[in-house]
Amino acid sequence: MATEAQIPEMPRVKLGSQGLEVSKLGFGCMGLNGIYNSPVAEEEGITFFDTSAIYGLDHANEIMVGKALKHLPREKIRLATKFGIFKFDSTQVVIKGRPEYVRSCCEASLKRLNVEYIDLYYQHRVDITVPIEDTGAHPRFTRQYLEQNKILCTRIEALAKGYGCTPAQLALAWVLHQGDDTVPIPGTTKIKNLDDNVGSVRVKLTESDLKEISDAVPINEVAGPRTIESFLRLSWKFADTPPKASK
């Protein structure tokens, strides 16, 4: 674990247009299998924690995050959770976005998290139902695409040595430099990896550096889709909702 003297000052940024301020580096809670990481993350300046009603069996992730929050100064924490994914398994994804469902989900999340309010409550996937044709959750890591993508990883490893950081830190630093409204939420179950993630805020990149990194991993050379196509189509970037009928 990093000592107090080693912990870099964590920048804070505005997220959205309604005044919400969060730590520049967030903490994705999906992979948590215990409550120990959140207090350590807070000690290192991370105050933005992102979970979801769908994470964990029987909503276990929200319950664990709620327990961890009892050991943290709530007024300094920015808590995010998500609604919308009613079911997600190897056979189908079921999305719900009706107002009454959203309200019931929010009330249930408040109870599981054992908090009076949620700082950021947002839609995990847009409300359309599409059957999953490809059950591979992460296509870029399948045998079909892995070898090609390992070449790109090798390039990042070489660049990271030049910048005096780890490949993970370089990747996070690149994301951190994409704008003040860009907040990565890497998750981890290991404290040493959390320390590594926090160290990414020390990596300073110029416009020339950002171009060098982008050029090393051209988007057209990345093999395979980011996720299963039917799941990707439900994200905010591609999905749309029907217009509301006028009364």
N, C-alpha and C positions, 0 to 999 in steps of 0.2 A: 504494500500500500504506500502511496506517496506520503511523505511527511508534510507538515504544514508549510515549511519553507519551500517545498518543491511544487506545491499546488499553484497553478497559474490562476490569475484573476479571471473569472468567467465573465465574458461580455454578456450583456443583456440586450434584447431587441424587441421591437413592437411586432406582434403577430396579428395580422388582420387590421381592421379599421376601427375597432371599438375600444382601443386602449389597453388590450391585454399585453403584458410585458412578460417575457420568458427568458430563461437562460439560453444563450446562443446554441448550446449543445443540449439536446434533450435526452431522455432515457426511455427507450422502447421496452415496455414491460412484458411483451408477449412470451419471451423465453424464460421468465422467472419460474423457478421451482421452489423458492423459499423467500423469506422476507428480509434476508440479510443485505442484499445489494442496495436497496433504496437508501438506508441511512448512510452507507459509505458514499454513494453518489452525491448525496446532499452535502456531506463533509467536503467534497471536492468541487463544490460550486454548482452542481447540476440541481436545478429546482423545478424542472419541467418534466413531469412523468406522464407517459401515454399508455393507457391500457384499453381494454374493450370488453364488452359483455360476452363476446364469443370466445375469448381467450381462456383456455383451461376447461377441464371437465366440470360441469355444473357451475360455471362462472367463477372457478377457483382463483383466477388471476386477480379479478377485482377484489375478492375477499382478502387475498394476500397483500395487495397494495394498500388496502384499507388498514390492515394491521400494522404495516410499516409506517403509515402516516401518523399513527399514534405516538411514534418516537421522533417525529419531525415537527418543526414550527409551522403549523398549517398556514399561517398568514404569509409565509415566505414561499410556499409551494404553489405551483401552478399545475393543476390536475386536469388531464384530458382523458375522456373515455368516449366510446363510440357505440352506435346502435345500428341496426339494419340487417345484419347477417343473422337470420333466424336459424339456418342450418347450413353447414358446409362440411361435406365429406366426399368420399371417392366417387359417389354416384350423382350427387346433385348439389346445387347451391340454391337456397331459398332466401330471397330478400324481401323484407317488409318495410314499408315506409309510410303507412297510413298514420294520420295524426294521433289517433287513439293508441296505436301501437307504440309510437315514439314516446308519448307521455308515460305509458306504463313501463317502458324500458328505462326511461330516465328515473322514475321513482324507484324501480328495482335496483338500479345502479347506485343511487344515493344510499339505499339501505345496505347493499353489500359493501360499499366503500366506507359506510358509517360516517358520512360527512353531511353537512348541511347544504353544501353547494358544490357544483362542478364548474371549474373555470372555463373549460372548452369542451363542449358536447357536440359531436359532429357525426355525419353519416358515413358509415364504413363503406358501403356500396349502395349504388342507386337502385331504386325499386323497380326492377324488371326481372322476370324469371327466365333464365336461360340454362338448359341442361349442360352439364360439363361433359365435353366430348373427349377431352384429353385429361386423364387423371393425374398427370405429373404436375406437382405443385410448383416446381422450380425447373422449367425446361432447360435453362442454360447449364444445369449441372448434370443433365442426363448424358449417357455415353455418346450419343449422337453429336453433341455440341461441346463436350467437356475439353477435348484435346485442343480445339481451336481457341477456346477461351483461356486455357492455361498459357498460351503464347502471350496473350494480352496481360495476364497477371505477371508474367516474367518481365515484361517491359516496365510495369509499375514498380516491381521489386528493384529493378536497376535504377530507376529514377529516385526511389525513396532513399537509396544509399547516398545519392548525391545531395539530397536535401537533409541528410542526417536524421531521418525519422523512419518509422516502420511503414510498410505498404498501407496498412489500415489507417495510420495517421495521415498519410498523404492523400488517400481517397477521401477521408472525412474533411481534411483541410480544403480540398478542391470544392466539396459541397458547401462548406462554410463560407467560401469566397464567392458564391453565386448570387449573393444579395442579402441585405439586412433582414429580409422577410423569409429567408430560407433557414429552416431549423431541422437538422438531421436528428433522428431518434434511434441510434444504434442500441440494440439490446445485447446483454451478455449475462452469462451465469457465473463468470469468473471475475474476481476482483482485479486480478492482474490485467485482464483485458479492459476493464473499466478504467484503470489507471492509464492504459495505452490510449483509450478513446479520448480521455480528458486532455492528454498531451497534445492532441491535434490542434487545440486552440493556440498553441505556441508556434505552430508552423505558419509563417507568413509567406504569402505568394504574391508575386507581381503579375501584371497582365501577361507578360512574356512567359512567366512560369505556368500560368493557367493554360496558355495556348500550347506549351510544350506537353503538358499532361494530356490535354484533350487530343492533341495530334497523335499521342502514343496509343490511344485507344479510340480510333475512329468508330463512330456508331455503326457504320456499315460493315465493320469487321467483327462486331459482336455477334456470335452465333446463337440463334434461337431466340424466341420471344422471352420477355421478362417474366411472364407468368402464363398460366393457361389462358387461352384466348377468350373464352367465355367469361372468365373472372375479370380480365382486363377491360372488357367491354362495359363492365358495370362500374368502373371508376369514374370520378368526376370529369376526367378529361375527355371521355368518349361517350358516356351515357347522356341521355336527355330524358326529361319527363314530359308528359302530355300537358298542353296548355290548360289552365283552369277555366272551366266554362263560366261565362258571365251569367249572372242571375237575371 
